[in-house]
Amino acid sequence: MATTDNRVIDGVSFETNDETQLILDSLDEFIEQEVAPLVDDLGETYSNPRLRHEPDGRLVDEVVEAKETIRKRSADAGFYAMNLPEAAGGGGVSNVTWYRAKKRVASNGTGLTESMLAGPEGPKPLLLQAEGEQVEQYLRPAVAGEKSTAFGQTEPGVGSDSPNMDTTARKEGDEWVIDGRKQWITNAPYADFIQVFARTSPQEEAGRYGGITCFIVEDDEFEVGSFNNAVGSVGLQAEVILDDVRVPEDRVLGEVDDAFYAAMDFLSLGRLELGAEAIGAAEHMIERGVEYANSREAFGRSIGNFQGISHKLAEGRARTYAADAAGLRLAWAMDRGEETIEESSILKYMATNTFFDVADDVVQVHGANGLSEDNPFMDHLQHARLLRIVEGTDEIQLNTIAKQLGVE
């Protein structure tokens, strides 16, 4: 499935090549043939948030099983982790193709489609550091959708300032002993294993970004604490308690003391994926807004005839169009092996803020219907608000952009 999108010598081509278009069309067919029937079978169990979750926020078993089914079927079809190298079981597609695929899936709205392409629960390039038995036990099952994982970095008192984490790991014989707490960990309640970041050498010796090691911790070795039921992500995030957790030496992922640097190497990919999802979701919202504006009548004509409505949708389209160009620019630069610190922050900031503003405007266009639980618009707005926090807040993105500009 290896592919690269068409390029021209002096710039980037915005054309979608035949192979990428085939992937996008196949994703649409997968949604129709595999995802939609599962959504229909679940009925209100999925569409009604009161039935979708247990009292503590946990997803009910039927929904968890449906998500796992979609993940495995997508992997079988070659979609799930197609951005990873073929040697690891992926498809080796370009970042441009992966960006377009992520955006296409998101443009179908929120729901079970989110399980089609690897997200926080799936394999990331960090897991490519797996060696020996780790490959068959963790990497390949994650790529095949047979196991899910989680990224254990954020803590109750440490978010953007993650190098100051309190979680520690000390060496005792041929084991590492891990102690600490992680919070806001996506997929923690359902993960087969977690990639846990812990400080293994003090900052005084290893420096601010050194001295941090990543460990593979299996689901029977940590405790899931309280659910972190943030709006837009109920039942997906939870606290992870690591109390004297002992893991063998072969559970170290990558090099000892080097995990933070390794994770930062793939920061742009996370922001590319999140940006694609935000832009695709914004496009979906605009489409729904246009449909309603053209069909809803007031004062003897469709409300789309009023500039107060049409301008909201037009502005959303213009901003989404610009954000999409930023996403393609970032993906193209990543494929060229360029440094993309500034580009990834620009996309993350533009895409998530555009999605948030579009979602808010489309709720407004729908009036009271936009607030109804029978419609998905408030779900999108809540999700959009969440995306402005994860993978680096708005403020962190602006700080990064300012630093790249040379502002001191």
C-alpha positions as CSV (number, residue, x, y, z in Angstrom):
1,M,0.0,0.0,0.0
2,A,3.1,2.3,0.0
3,T,2.3,5.6,-1.6
4,T,3.3,9.2,-1.9
5,D,1.1,12.0,-3.1
6,N,2.0,13.7,-6.4
7,R,4.5,16.5,-6.0
8,V,6.0,19.2,-8.2
9,I,9.6,20.2,-8.2
10,D,9.2,23.7,-6.9
11,G,6.2,23.2,-4.5
12,V,3.4,20.9,-3.3
13,S,0.7,19.4,-5.4
14,F,-2.8,19.6,-3.9
15,E,-4.0,16.9,-6.2
16,T,-5.1,13.6,-4.7
17,N,-3.5,10.8,-6.6
18,D,-5.3,7.7,-7.7
19,E,-4.1,5.4,-4.9
20,T,-5.0,7.9,-2.2
21,Q,-8.4,8.4,-3.8
22,L,-8.9,4.7,-3.8
23,I,-8.2,4.6,0.0
24,L,-10.6,7.5,0.6
25,D,-13.4,5.8,-1.4
26,S,-12.7,2.5,0.4
27,L,-13.0,4.2,3.8
28,D,-16.4,5.5,2.7
29,E,-17.5,2.0,1.8
30,F,-16.2,0.6,5.1
31,I,-18.3,3.1,7.0
32,E,-21.4,2.1,5.0
33,Q,-20.8,-1.6,5.2
34,E,-19.1,-2.2,8.5
35,V,-19.7,0.8,10.8
36,A,-23.3,1.8,10.0
37,P,-24.8,-1.6,10.7
38,L,-23.1,-1.7,14.1
39,V,-24.5,1.7,15.0
40,D,-28.0,0.5,13.9
41,D,-27.7,-2.6,16.0
42,L,-26.7,-0.6,19.1
43,G,-29.6,1.8,18.6
44,E,-30.2,3.9,21.7
45,T,-27.5,2.1,23.6
46,Y,-25.1,4.3,21.6
47,S,-27.1,7.3,20.6
48,N,-28.4,8.0,24.1
49,P,-25.5,9.1,26.4
50,R,-27.4,7.9,29.5
51,L,-27.5,4.4,28.1
52,R,-24.0,4.5,26.6
53,H,-22.3,4.9,29.9
54,E,-22.2,3.2,33.3
55,P,-22.9,5.5,36.3
56,D,-19.2,6.1,36.8
57,G,-18.8,7.1,33.1
58,R,-17.3,3.8,31.8
59,L,-18.6,2.8,28.4
60,V,-21.0,-0.1,28.5
61,D,-19.7,-3.5,27.3
62,E,-21.7,-3.4,24.1
63,V,-20.1,-0.2,23.0
64,V,-16.6,-1.3,23.9
65,E,-17.1,-4.5,22.0
66,A,-18.4,-2.6,18.9
67,K,-15.3,-0.3,19.0
68,E,-13.0,-3.3,19.2
69,T,-14.8,-5.0,16.3
70,I,-14.4,-1.9,14.1
71,R,-10.8,-1.6,15.0
72,K,-10.0,-5.2,14.1
73,R,-12.0,-5.1,10.9
74,S,-10.3,-1.9,9.9
75,A,-6.9,-3.5,10.5
76,D,-7.9,-6.5,8.5
77,A,-8.9,-4.2,5.6
78,G,-5.4,-2.5,5.9
79,F,-6.7,0.8,7.1
80,Y,-6.2,1.0,10.9
81,A,-2.4,1.7,11.2
82,M,-1.6,2.1,7.5
83,N,0.7,5.1,8.3
84,L,3.2,2.8,10.0
85,P,6.0,1.0,8.1
86,E,5.2,-2.2,6.2
87,A,7.9,-4.0,8.2
88,A,5.8,-3.4,11.3
89,G,2.6,-4.6,9.7
90,G,1.4,-1.1,8.5
91,G,0.8,0.2,5.0
92,G,3.7,2.6,4.7
93,V,1.5,5.4,3.4
94,S,2.7,9.0,3.3
95,N,1.8,11.6,5.9
96,V,-0.2,13.4,3.2
97,T,-2.3,10.3,2.6
98,W,-2.7,9.6,6.3
99,Y,-3.8,13.2,6.9
100,R,-6.4,13.0,4.1
101,A,-7.6,9.6,5.5
102,K,-8.0,11.0,9.0
103,K,-9.8,14.1,7.7
104,R,-12.2,11.9,5.5
105,V,-13.2,9.7,8.4
106,A,-13.8,12.7,10.7
107,S,-15.9,14.4,8.0
108,N,-18.5,11.7,8.7
109,G,-19.1,13.0,12.2
110,T,-18.4,11.7,15.6
111,G,-19.2,8.2,16.7
112,L,-17.9,4.7,16.1
113,T,-16.1,5.8,13.0
114,E,-13.4,7.2,15.4
115,S,-12.2,3.6,15.9
116,M,-11.4,3.1,12.3
117,L,-8.0,4.7,12.2
118,A,-5.4,4.4,15.0
119,G,-5.8,7.2,17.6
120,P,-4.6,7.4,21.3
121,E,-5.5,3.8,21.7
122,G,-3.4,2.7,18.8
123,P,0.3,2.2,17.9
124,K,2.4,5.3,17.5
125,P,5.9,5.6,16.2
126,L,7.2,5.4,19.8
127,L,6.1,1.8,19.8
128,L,8.3,1.1,16.8
129,Q,11.2,1.1,19.3
130,A,10.0,-2.3,20.4
131,E,12.7,-5.0,20.3
132,G,12.8,-8.8,20.7
133,E,9.7,-10.2,22.3
134,Q,8.1,-6.8,22.5
135,V,7.5,-6.8,18.8
136,E,5.3,-9.9,18.8
137,Q,3.7,-9.2,22.2
138,Y,2.9,-5.6,21.8
139,L,3.7,-3.9,18.5
140,R,2.2,-6.3,16.0
141,P,-1.0,-7.0,18.0
142,A,-1.5,-3.2,18.3
143,V,-1.0,-2.7,14.6
144,A,-3.4,-5.6,13.9
145,G,-6.0,-4.0,16.2
146,E,-5.9,-7.0,18.5
147,K,-4.6,-5.0,21.5
148,S,-5.1,-1.4,22.5
149,T,-2.7,0.8,24.4
150,A,-2.5,4.2,26.1
151,F,0.1,7.0,26.5
152,G,0.8,7.5,30.2
153,Q,2.5,10.9,30.5
154,T,0.1,13.5,32.0
155,E,-0.2,13.6,35.8
156,P,-2.5,15.3,38.3
157,G,-0.1,18.2,38.9
158,V,1.8,18.1,35.6
159,G,0.3,18.8,32.1
160,S,2.2,20.9,29.6
161,D,5.2,20.8,32.0
162,S,5.6,17.1,31.7
163,P,9.4,16.8,32.4
164,N,8.5,17.7,36.0
165,M,6.6,14.5,36.4
166,D,6.4,12.9,39.9
167,T,6.2,9.3,38.7
168,T,9.5,7.5,39.3
169,A,11.0,4.2,38.5
170,R,14.0,2.7,40.5
171,K,16.1,-0.3,39.6
172,E,16.0,-3.2,42.0
173,G,18.0,-6.2,40.7
174,D,16.6,-7.2,37.3
175,E,13.3,-5.3,37.9
176,W,12.1,-1.7,37.7
177,V,9.8,-0.5,40.4
178,I,7.4,2.2,39.3
179,D,5.4,4.5,41.6
180,G,3.2,7.4,40.8
181,R,-0.1,8.5,39.3
182,K,-1.2,9.5,35.8
183,Q,-4.3,11.4,34.9
184,W,-6.4,12.2,31.8
185,I,-5.0,9.0,30.2
186,T,-7.1,8.3,27.1
187,N,-8.2,4.6,26.8
188,A,-6.7,3.7,30.2
189,P,-9.9,1.9,31.3
190,Y,-9.8,-0.4,28.2
191,A,-6.1,-0.7,27.4
192,D,-4.3,-4.0,27.3
193,F,-1.0,-2.2,28.1
194,I,0.1,1.3,28.8
195,Q,3.3,3.1,27.8
196,V,4.2,4.7,31.1
197,F,6.7,7.6,31.4
198,A,8.7,7.8,34.6
199,R,11.7,9.6,35.9
200,T,14.6,7.3,36.3
201,S,17.4,9.8,36.8
202,P,17.1,13.2,38.6
203,Q,17.0,16.4,36.6
204,E,20.1,17.6,38.4
205,E,22.0,14.8,36.7
206,A,20.2,14.2,33.4
207,G,18.9,17.6,32.6
208,R,15.3,18.8,32.3
209,Y,14.4,16.5,29.3
210,G,16.7,13.6,30.1
211,G,16.3,11.0,32.8
212,I,12.8,9.9,31.6
213,T,12.2,6.3,30.6
214,C,9.2,4.6,29.0
215,F,7.9,1.3,30.4
216,I,5.3,-1.1,29.0
217,V,2.9,-1.9,31.9
218,E,0.2,-4.5,31.3
219,D,-3.4,-4.1,32.3
220,D,-3.2,-6.4,35.4
221,E,-0.2,-4.5,36.8
222,F,-1.8,-1.0,37.2
223,E,-5.1,0.2,38.8
224,V,-7.6,2.3,37.0
225,G,-8.7,5.0,39.5
226,S,-11.4,7.6,39.0
227,F,-12.7,8.4,35.5
228,N,-11.8,11.8,34.2
229,N,-15.1,12.5,32.6
230,A,-14.3,15.7,30.6
231,V,-17.1,17.0,28.4
232,G,-16.6,15.6,24.9
233,S,-14.7,12.6,26.3
234,V,-16.9,10.9,28.9
235,G,-15.8,7.4,29.7
236,L,-12.6,7.6,27.7
237,Q,-10.0,9.0,30.1
238,A,-9.1,7.9,33.6
239,E,-6.5,8.0,36.4
240,V,-3.8,5.4,36.4
241,I,-2.4,4.3,39.8
242,L,1.0,2.8,39.9
243,D,1.8,1.5,43.4
244,D,5.0,-0.4,43.6
245,V,4.5,-1.8,40.2
246,R,7.4,-4.2,39.3
247,V,8.3,-4.9,35.7
248,P,11.2,-6.8,34.2
249,E,14.0,-5.1,32.3
250,D,12.7,-6.2,29.0
251,R,9.7,-3.9,29.5
252,V,11.8,-0.8,28.9
253,L,10.6,0.7,25.6
254,G,13.6,2.3,23.8
255,E,16.6,3.5,25.8
256,V,16.7,4.2,29.5
257,D,16.6,8.0,30.3
258,D,15.8,8.9,26.6
259,A,12.0,8.5,26.4
260,F,11.1,12.2,26.4
261,Y,13.4,13.0,23.5
262,A,12.0,10.0,21.6
263,A,8.4,11.1,22.2
264,M,9.1,14.6,21.1
265,D,10.4,13.3,17.8
266,F,6.8,12.3,16.9
267,L,5.1,15.4,18.3
268,S,4.3,16.7,14.8
269,L,2.5,13.5,13.9
270,G,0.1,13.8,16.8
271,R,-0.8,17.4,15.9
272,L,-1.2,16.4,12.2
273,E,-3.7,13.7,13.2
274,L,-5.6,16.0,15.6
275,G,-5.6,18.8,13.1
276,A,-7.0,16.5,10.4
277,E,-9.7,15.3,12.7
278,A,-10.7,18.9,13.7
279,I,-10.9,20.0,10.1
280,G,-12.9,17.0,9.0
281,A,-15.3,17.5,11.8
282,A,-15.6,21.2,11.0
283,E,-16.4,20.3,7.4
284,H,-19.1,18.0,8.6
285,M,-20.6,20.7,10.8
286,I,-20.7,23.2,7.9
287,E,-22.4,20.7,5.7
288,R,-25.1,20.1,8.4
289,G,-25.4,23.9,8.9
290,V,-26.0,24.5,5.1
291,E,-28.6,21.7,5.0
292,Y,-30.5,23.3,7.8
293,A,-30.2,26.9,6.6
294,N,-31.6,25.9,3.2
295,S,-34.5,23.9,4.6
296,R,-35.6,25.9,7.7
297,E,-37.9,28.8,6.9
298,A,-38.7,32.0,8.8
299,F,-40.5,35.1,7.8
300,G,-41.4,33.5,4.5
301,R,-38.0,32.4,3.3
302,S,-35.1,30.1,4.1
303,I,-33.0,31.4,7.0
304,G,-30.0,31.0,4.7
305,N,-31.1,34.1,2.9
306,F,-30.3,36.1,6.0
307,Q,-26.7,37.3,6.1
308,G,-26.5,36.7,9.9
309,I,-26.8,33.0,9.0
310,S,-25.0,32.8,5.6
311,H,-22.0,34.7,6.8
312,K,-21.5,32.3,9.7
313,L,-21.3,29.4,7.3
314,A,-19.2,31.3,4.8
315,E,-16.7,32.4,7.4
316,G,-16.5,28.8,8.6
317,R,-15.8,27.5,5.1
318,A,-13.0,30.1,4.6
319,R,-11.3,29.3,7.9
320,T,-11.6,25.5,7.3
321,Y,-10.2,25.9,3.8
322,A,-7.2,27.8,5.2
323,A,-6.6,25.3,8.0
324,D,-6.8,22.4,5.5
325,A,-4.0,24.1,3.5
326,A,-1.9,24.3,6.6
327,G,-2.5,20.6,7.3
328,L,-1.4,19.6,3.8
329,R,1.7,21.9,4.1
330,L,2.6,20.2,7.4
331,A,2.1,16.7,6.0
332,W,4.1,17.5,2.9
333,A,7.0,19.0,5.0
334,M,7.0,15.9,7.2
335,D,7.2,13.6,4.1
336,R,10.3,15.7,3.0
337,G,11.9,15.1,6.4
338,E,11.9,18.8,7.3
339,E,11.7,20.2,10.8
340,T,8.1,21.0,11.5
341,I,8.0,22.6,15.0
342,E,6.3,25.8,13.8
343,E,4.1,24.2,11.2
344,S,2.7,21.7,13.6
345,S,1.8,24.3,16.2
346,I,0.2,26.5,13.5
347,L,-2.0,23.7,12.4
348,K,-2.9,22.6,15.9
349,Y,-3.9,26.2,16.8
350,M,-5.7,27.0,13.5
351,A,-7.6,23.7,13.2
352,T,-8.9,23.3,16.7
353,N,-9.9,27.0,17.0
354,T,-11.6,26.8,13.6
355,F,-13.5,23.7,14.6
356,F,-14.6,25.3,17.9
357,D,-15.8,28.4,16.2
358,V,-17.6,26.5,13.5
359,A,-19.3,24.2,16.0
360,D,-20.5,27.1,18.0
361,D,-21.8,28.9,15.0
362,V,-23.6,25.8,13.7
363,V,-25.3,25.3,17.1
364,Q,-26.4,29.0,16.8
365,V,-27.7,28.4,13.2
366,H,-29.9,25.6,14.5
367,G,-31.3,27.6,17.4
368,A,-33.0,25.5,20.0
369,N,-32.5,22.4,17.9
370,G,-28.8,22.9,18.2
371,L,-29.1,22.4,22.0
372,S,-31.2,19.3,21.8
373,E,-29.8,15.9,22.9
374,D,-31.5,14.4,19.9
375,N,-29.0,16.2,17.6
376,P,-25.2,15.8,17.7
377,F,-24.2,19.5,17.6
378,M,-23.5,20.0,21.3
379,D,-21.4,16.8,21.3
380,H,-19.3,18.4,18.5
381,L,-19.0,21.7,20.4
382,Q,-17.8,19.9,23.6
383,H,-15.4,17.8,21.6
384,A,-14.0,20.9,19.9
385,R,-13.4,22.6,23.2
386,L,-11.5,19.5,24.4
387,L,-9.2,19.6,21.4
388,R,-8.0,23.0,22.3
389,I,-6.5,21.5,25.4
390,V,-5.0,18.1,24.4
391,E,-1.7,17.8,22.5
392,G,-0.7,21.2,23.8
393,T,-3.0,24.1,24.8
394,D,-3.7,27.1,22.6
395,E,-1.2,29.0,24.8
396,I,1.5,26.5,24.3
397,Q,1.1,26.6,20.5
398,L,1.3,30.4,20.5
399,N,4.3,30.3,22.7
400,T,6.0,27.9,20.3
401,I,5.1,30.0,17.3
402,A,6.4,33.1,19.0
403,K,9.7,31.4,19.8
404,Q,10.1,30.2,16.2
405,L,9.5,33.8,15.1
406,G,12.4,34.9,17.4
407,V,10.4,36.7,19.9
408,E,12.2,36.8,23.2
